[in-house]
């Protein structure tokens, strides 16, 4: 459940639905939680509703059952990159803001 004031924007909802459409039957996995923020140059940036993955239900359970270590985050980053390339090939645009992509790329392991 979203906290008040942290609800996904219309743009984030559209991104989530478009991603889900690319992978029919998938569920959405938030790699760092829907309300996650990181600081970039002293500015807090919300990455939680952007760093999402469309995965099969069974895969979603496996992700949550795995340890929270480096291997899991590396897998989530690689899958995100793959899905964003697929998204771009289908929709001809990158929905995730550049500063968010940078934050995800630099996210600590």
C-alpha positions as CSV (number, residue, x, y, z in Angstrom):
1,X,0.0,0.0,0.0
2,X,1.3,3.5,-0.9
3,X,1.7,6.1,1.8
4,X,-0.1,9.4,1.4
5,X,2.0,11.7,-0.7
6,X,4.0,8.9,-2.3
7,X,1.4,7.7,-4.8
8,X,2.8,7.0,-8.3
9,X,2.4,9.8,-10.8
10,X,0.3,9.4,-13.9
11,X,3.5,9.0,-15.9
12,X,4.8,6.2,-13.5
13,X,1.4,4.4,-13.7
14,X,1.5,4.6,-17.5
15,X,5.1,3.2,-17.5
16,X,4.0,0.4,-15.2
17,X,1.0,-0.6,-17.4
18,X,3.1,-0.4,-20.6
19,X,5.7,-2.6,-19.1
20,X,3.1,-5.1,-17.9
21,X,1.6,-5.1,-21.4
22,X,5.1,-6.1,-22.8
23,X,5.1,-9.2,-20.6
24,X,1.5,-10.6,-20.4
25,X,0.7,-12.4,-17.2
26,X,3.5,-10.7,-15.3
27,X,3.5,-9.1,-11.9
28,X,5.4,-6.0,-11.0
29,X,8.4,-6.3,-8.7
30,X,9.7,-3.1,-7.1
31,X,13.5,-3.7,-6.8
32,X,13.9,-1.3,-3.9
33,X,10.4,-0.6,-2.8
34,X,7.9,1.9,-4.3
35,X,8.9,4.8,-2.1
36,X,12.7,4.4,-2.3
37,X,14.8,7.5,-2.8
38,X,18.5,8.2,-3.3
39,X,20.5,11.4,-3.2
40,X,22.2,12.5,-6.3
41,X,24.3,15.7,-5.9
42,X,22.5,16.3,-2.6
43,X,19.1,16.1,-4.3
44,X,16.7,13.4,-3.2
45,X,15.4,11.4,-6.3
46,X,12.5,8.9,-6.2
47,X,13.6,5.7,-7.9
48,X,11.1,3.3,-6.3
49,X,8.3,3.6,-8.8
50,X,10.7,3.6,-11.7
51,X,12.9,0.7,-10.8
52,X,10.3,-1.9,-11.5
53,X,10.5,-5.3,-13.2
54,X,7.7,-7.3,-15.0
55,X,8.3,-10.9,-13.9
56,X,6.3,-14.1,-13.8
57,X,4.6,-14.9,-10.4
58,X,7.0,-17.8,-9.8
59,X,10.1,-15.6,-10.6
60,X,8.7,-12.9,-8.2
61,X,8.6,-15.5,-5.4
62,X,12.1,-16.6,-6.2
63,X,13.4,-13.0,-6.1
64,X,11.9,-12.5,-2.7
65,X,13.1,-15.8,-1.4
66,X,16.7,-15.0,-2.4
67,X,19.1,-13.2,-0.2
68,X,19.1,-9.4,-0.3
69,X,22.8,-9.4,-1.2
70,X,24.8,-8.3,-4.2
71,X,23.7,-11.1,-6.5
72,X,20.1,-10.1,-6.2
73,X,20.6,-6.4,-6.9
74,X,22.9,-7.2,-9.8
75,X,20.2,-9.5,-11.2
76,X,17.6,-6.8,-10.8
77,X,19.8,-4.2,-12.5
78,X,20.6,-6.5,-15.4
79,X,16.9,-7.5,-15.9
80,X,15.9,-3.8,-15.6
81,X,18.4,-2.9,-18.4
82,X,17.1,-5.7,-20.6
83,X,13.5,-4.7,-20.1
84,X,14.2,-1.0,-20.8
85,X,15.9,-1.9,-24.0
86,X,12.9,-4.0,-25.0
87,X,10.6,-1.1,-23.9
88,X,12.5,1.3,-26.1
89,X,12.3,-1.0,-29.1
90,X,8.5,-1.3,-28.8
91,X,7.6,2.3,-27.7
92,X,10.4,4.2,-29.2
93,X,11.0,6.2,-26.1
94,X,12.7,5.8,-22.7
95,X,10.1,6.6,-20.0
96,X,12.5,6.7,-17.1
97,X,14.2,10.1,-16.5
98,X,17.9,10.2,-17.1
99,X,18.7,11.1,-13.4
100,X,16.7,8.1,-12.3
101,X,18.6,5.8,-14.7
102,X,21.9,7.2,-13.4
103,X,20.7,6.6,-9.8
104,X,19.8,3.0,-10.6
105,X,23.0,2.4,-12.4
106,X,25.0,3.8,-9.4
107,X,22.8,2.1,-6.8
108,X,25.1,0.5,-4.2
109,X,25.5,-3.2,-4.2
